[in-house]
Amino acid sequence: MKKLILSIFCLFTSYVALAQSDGNYNYSIGVRGYSLMQFPKILHQTNSQDYVDTYLNGVMVKFNDNQISYRLNANYFRKDIRFANQCENCEIADGKVTDYSFKIGFEKSINYAKVQPYFGTDIGFRANQYTGEIKTNNKLSTQMPYNVDADKNGFVIAPLLGLKINPVKNVSFFAETSLDFYYSYERQETIQQDANNTRTFAKYNKWEFLLNPVSVGIQIHLVGRN
């Protein structure tokens, strides 16, 4: 019986040691296949708490050091957008939003198994730009349409939790959730569609807390260690 227990223990130990996929490689590259995200609020957007589906919007490079990996992230999103501004029946905004970020950080795996929970933090720069036209949604209003250019630039810190699965030696699938603490400087320029093209400017500094419930992707591990 003792020999059986010892054999099982040795087999389990060998399995865990061989299961350390990404820790056995110096570098990893990854792609975010799908993300469900909150984006920074645009103007007085009424549905700013809604989540947005994005596909193939991010890349990642990692430098592995056993259970700790140092991460470089880049994300990019660009899309036509339509939303209610001020209130549901006040104004309708039609335009294009561009959002991108660059982050550095770390992640620490909890174990060496094929299923590896991990936690970490990213910090970096995020920019959000919107250009579009706003029209009144009130049939009784005589307000003319106007154009808006709104830019946000700022600092972001994002604690994260994740899970990696290593089905084969050089490949990992990951899923993670994060919360962006975003402090930005915002500049809004409004151009009236009148004879003088009247311009107005507004500037703000603000905090936003943006939840990213899930992001999934794949990582390829490169340059094995001797």
FENZIZI-V52368 format. One line per field, one symbol per residue. psi: psi as a letter, one per 30 degrees, with the letter a starting at -180 (. if undefined). A space follows every 10 residues. Layout:
BEGIN
psi: ???
END
This chain:
BEGIN
psi: eeeeeeeeee eeeeeeeffi dffgkelkkl kjekkjlklk kkbhkfhffl lkkkkhgllk kkjkicfkkk kkkkkkkkkk kklkkdlegd lkkkakkkkl lkllalkkke aglfjjklla kklakkkkkk kakklkgjff kgklllkkjk kkkakkkjkl klkkkieleg kkklklkljk jjklkkkkkk jkiaefhkkl kkklklkkjj kjekklakkk klilk.
END
